[in-house]
Amino acid sequence: MEAAKEYNVHLDSKKRVTLRGALYQYYNVKEYENGCIMLEPRELTVPDTISARTLKDMDKAVSNYKQGYVSDPIDLIRKSQTS
């Protein structure tokens, strides 16, 4: 595979490296024992599914509601007038 760009970099005082013209904001970094470093671009996205932990918490909230374990009602009109 041929390199698209090649340049030398140095660590700054906080041991950081700056990527020139980086196409992505986030990268996964892999450091190998031989000194090679591999950067793979990452894009943060909204997950397609709801996590099992969130579903469990939602089930617990609905169960509490059905059993009557709820807080006192909040008067939103009164709250907005005092702000």
N, C-alpha and C positions, 0 to 999 in steps of 0.2 A: 504494500500500500504506500502510495506517495504522499508526502506531507503537503497540506494546503498552505501552511505558514511555518516558518522556522525563525526563531529569534531567541536571544539569550535574555534571561531574567535574573534578578537578584532578590534576596530577602530584604525587606525593610526592617526598621528597628523593632517591629512587633512580630517579626518572622512571618510576614505575609508576602505573597507573590501576586502581582497584578497581571491579569490576562488582557492583552490588547485586543480591542474589537470583539470581545466575547459575544457570542450569539445568544447565550442563555444566562439567566441570573443565578441558577443553582446547578451545581455539579456534584456528582458522586465521585469521591477520590479513593483510589486504591494505591497504596504504597507497597512496593515489593522489596524483599531483602536485598536485591541487587542494585537498589537505588532508583529503579524505574518508578514513575508515577503515572497512573492512568486516570484521566478525567472523562467521565461520561455525563453528558447533559441530562438534567432532570427538569421536568416541568411539574409544578405543584398543581394538582387539579382536585376538584370536588369528587369524592368517591361516588361510585355508582350505587352503592348499597349502604344501608345503615348497619353499623357494627353490632355484633351480638351483645356487647355490653350495653349499648344504648337501647336496644330492643328490650333487654331484661329490665332496665330502669323504667322504661315506659310501661311495661307490663305491671311492675310494682306500683307505679303511680296510679294506674287505672284501678288496680285491685284496692289500693288505699281509698280511692274516691268512692268506689262501690260499697266499701265497708263503712263509709262515713268518716274516715280519718282525714279531715280537711281542716284548713285554717279558717279563721273568721273572714268574712267577705271584706274586701278593701274598697272604700269609697273613693273612686278615682276622681270624681268631680271635686270633692272636698280637698283632695291632695293637690290638684292642679291650681286651686284658688289660693292655697297657702304658699305656693312656690314663688 
